[in-house]
Amino acid sequence: LLAPLGVQLEKAFGLQVQHTAPGFDCEVAFDGSRGQYNSRILLAHLLQDTPPDVTRVLGVAGVDLFIPVLTYVFGEAQLGGRAAIVSLHRLDEEMYGLPPNPKRLFQRLVTEAVHELGHTYNLVHCRNDRCVMASSTYVEEIDLKSDAFCANCRAVVRGRT
């Protein structure tokens, strides 16, 4: 999924994408009492692991993510920062007892990756429910929105690097 995701992200942001394996073990973020991984800890490790000349970094995980105030998250990003993370775990149809759907999984991954990276451009949740920056609490809401920015959000991304 990573190579085609990179192609989609290059189109969305006009930036060159490089793939590298993380230099840390994601188990550092595991919370045994929840059986999930703290996305804030993973974001901190992503930043520590990324050279300062890299504009943005996106972690793609296969584990169930959470932040302390929510039961789960599809991803998280630093608002106006450099780091974002998304998880395939709750984007996968099999998580909900449904047959595998690789096409839908990939589309959800692209949408969430663009969404979280959009936050690194200082974008907050958009009121346009078709915009990729619209909030998604449930996986079905991801399917209802586009993987592209609305005109207003696109203008913000184009104006920044």
C-alpha positions in Angstrom: 0.0 0.0 0.0 2.9 2.4 0.7 4.1 2.9 -2.9 0.7 3.7 -4.4 0.0 5.9 -1.3 3.1 7.8 -2.0 1.9 8.5 -5.5 -1.4 9.8 -4.3 0.3 12.0 -1.6 2.7 13.5 -4.3 -0.4 14.5 -6.3 -2.2 15.9 -3.3 0.7 18.0 -1.9 3.2 18.4 -4.8 6.0 17.0 -2.6 8.4 14.2 -3.3 7.7 11.2 -1.1 10.4 8.9 0.3 9.7 5.6 2.0 11.8 4.6 5.1 11.4 2.1 7.8 11.1 3.6 11.3 14.1 3.6 13.5 12.1 2.7 16.6 9.9 -0.1 17.8 6.2 1.0 18.0 5.8 -1.2 21.1 7.1 1.8 23.1 3.6 3.3 22.6 1.6 0.2 23.7 -0.8 0.7 26.5 -1.5 -2.8 28.0 -4.5 -1.6 30.0 -6.2 -0.5 26.7 -4.7 -3.0 24.3 -3.9 -0.1 22.0 -1.1 2.2 20.9 -0.8 5.8 22.0 -0.6 7.9 18.9 1.0 10.8 20.7 3.9 8.7 21.7 4.3 7.4 18.2 4.3 11.0 16.8 7.0 12.0 19.3 9.2 9.1 18.1 8.5 9.9 14.5 9.8 13.4 15.0 12.9 12.2 16.9 13.5 9.7 14.1 13.2 12.3 11.2 16.0 14.5 10.0 15.4 18.2 10.5 15.5 18.9 6.7 12.5 16.6 6.1 9.4 18.8 5.6 6.7 16.3 6.6 6.7 12.8 8.0 3.8 10.4 7.9 3.8 7.1 9.9 1.6 4.3 8.6 0.8 1.8 11.3 -1.2 -1.4 11.4 -2.0 -1.1 15.1 -5.1 0.3 16.9 -4.4 3.9 17.9 -5.8 6.0 20.6 -5.4 9.3 22.4 -6.2 9.5 26.1 -9.5 11.3 25.7 -10.9 9.1 22.9 -11.6 5.4 22.5 -9.7 5.3 19.2 -8.4 7.4 16.4 -7.9 6.7 12.7 -4.8 9.0 12.8 -3.4 12.0 14.5 -1.2 15.0 13.4 0.6 17.9 14.9 -1.5 21.0 13.9 1.0 23.2 12.0 3.8 20.7 12.7 5.7 18.1 10.7 4.4 14.8 11.9 1.3 12.8 11.3 0.3 9.1 11.7 -2.5 7.0 10.3 -3.5 3.4 11.1 -4.9 0.8 8.8 -6.4 -1.1 11.8 -9.9 0.5 11.8 -9.9 1.3 8.1 -10.0 -2.4 7.2 -13.4 -4.0 6.5 -12.2 -7.1 8.4 -12.1 -5.1 11.6 -15.9 -4.9 11.3 -16.5 -8.6 10.5 -16.8 -7.9 6.7 -15.0 -9.6 3.9 -11.7 -8.0 2.8 -12.0 -5.0 0.4 -8.5 -3.9 -0.6 -9.8 -1.1 -2.9 -11.9 0.4 0.0 -9.0 0.0 2.4 -6.6 1.8 0.1 -9.1 4.6 -0.6 -9.7 5.1 3.2 -5.9 5.1 3.7 -5.4 7.8 1.1 -8.2 9.9 2.5 -7.0 9.7 6.1 -3.3 10.3 5.1 -4.2 13.4 3.2 -6.5 14.5 6.1 -3.8 14.1 8.7 -1.1 15.7 6.6 -3.6 18.6 6.0 -3.4 19.2 9.8 0.3 19.7 9.5 -0.5 22.6 7.1 -2.5 24.2 10.0 -5.8 23.1 8.6 -8.6 22.4 11.1 -11.7 20.4 10.4 -13.6 21.8 7.5 -17.4 22.4 7.4 -17.6 21.2 3.8 -18.6 17.6 4.4 -17.1 16.5 1.0 -13.7 18.0 1.8 -11.0 15.7 2.9 -10.6 17.9 6.0 -14.1 17.1 7.2 -14.1 15.3 10.6 -14.6 11.6 10.6 -15.7 9.9 13.8 -16.9 6.7 12.2 -15.3 4.8 9.3 -18.4 5.2 7.2 -17.9 9.0 7.3 -14.5 8.5 5.6 -16.3 6.8 2.7 -18.7 9.8 2.3 -16.0 12.4 1.8 -13.5 13.1 -1.0 -9.8 12.5 -0.7 -9.3 16.0 -2.0 -9.3 19.4 -0.4 -12.1 21.9 -1.0 -11.1 25.1 -2.7 -10.5 26.9 0.6 -8.4 24.2 2.1 -6.5 23.7 -1.1 -5.6 27.4 -1.2 -4.0 27.1 2.3 -2.0 24.0 1.3 -0.7 25.7 -1.9 0.4 28.8 0.0 2.6 26.8 2.4 5.4 24.2 2.1 
